[in-house]
Amino acid sequence: AYSYAAQHISSNAYLTAAASDLSAEARHTSWVASAVDNVTGRSGLFDVALGLDSVCSLAAQFITSCPSSNQTVP
């Protein structure tokens, strides 16, 4: 639902709130799955906010190509 709705949200504030909710729901799902499987899940209430450089560094190993229309990342 979030992936579909994101394209229809024109307010950056609402888009940020939806992204935050999505992250929380993913964390809740992970906690429930770890409880069902009787394994240790992720602790903590919030995700760590990362800057653009950190995200690009972490994701770089998974990126094999980008459209030429994409902006160059600093």
C-alpha positions as CSV (number, residue, x, y, z in Angstrom):
1,A,0.0,0.0,0.0
2,Y,2.8,2.4,0.9
3,S,4.6,1.8,-2.4
4,Y,1.5,2.5,-4.4
5,A,0.4,5.5,-2.3
6,A,3.8,7.3,-2.4
7,Q,3.4,8.4,-6.0
8,H,0.1,10.1,-5.0
9,I,1.5,12.1,-2.1
10,S,2.5,15.6,-3.1
11,S,3.4,16.9,0.4
12,N,7.0,16.2,1.5
13,A,5.8,16.3,5.1
14,Y,3.2,13.6,4.4
15,L,5.7,11.5,2.4
16,T,8.2,11.6,5.2
17,A,5.5,10.6,7.7
18,A,4.5,7.7,5.5
19,A,8.1,6.6,5.1
20,S,8.5,6.7,8.9
21,D,5.3,4.6,9.3
22,L,6.5,2.1,6.8
23,S,9.8,1.7,8.6
24,A,8.0,1.2,11.9
25,E,5.7,-1.4,10.4
26,A,8.6,-3.3,9.0
27,R,10.3,-3.3,12.4
28,H,7.0,-4.6,14.0
29,T,6.8,-7.4,11.4
30,S,10.4,-8.3,12.1
31,W,9.7,-8.5,15.8
32,V,6.6,-10.7,15.4
33,A,8.5,-13.0,13.0
34,S,11.4,-13.3,15.5
35,A,9.0,-14.1,18.3
36,V,7.3,-16.8,16.3
37,D,10.6,-18.3,15.3
38,N,11.9,-17.9,18.9
39,V,15.0,-15.9,17.9
40,T,16.4,-12.6,19.0
41,G,15.0,-9.7,17.0
42,R,16.1,-6.1,16.5
43,S,15.9,-4.0,19.6
44,G,15.3,-0.2,19.7
45,L,12.4,2.0,19.0
46,F,13.8,4.0,16.1
47,D,15.9,3.5,13.0
48,V,19.1,5.4,12.7
49,A,18.9,8.3,10.2
50,L,21.6,8.1,7.6
51,G,22.9,10.9,5.4
52,L,23.1,10.6,1.6
53,D,26.8,9.7,1.6
54,S,26.2,6.9,4.1
55,V,23.3,5.5,2.1
56,C,25.2,5.6,-1.1
57,S,28.2,3.9,0.4
58,L,26.1,1.1,1.8
59,A,24.0,0.6,-1.4
60,A,26.9,0.9,-3.9
61,Q,27.7,-2.8,-3.8
62,F,24.2,-3.7,-4.9
63,I,23.9,-1.1,-7.8
64,T,24.9,-2.6,-11.1
65,S,23.6,0.2,-13.4
66,C,21.6,3.4,-13.4
67,P,19.7,5.3,-16.0
68,S,21.7,8.1,-17.6
69,S,18.9,10.5,-16.6
70,N,19.7,10.0,-12.9
71,Q,21.5,12.8,-11.2
72,T,25.2,12.2,-10.3
73,V,25.6,11.5,-6.6
74,P,28.3,13.6,-4.9
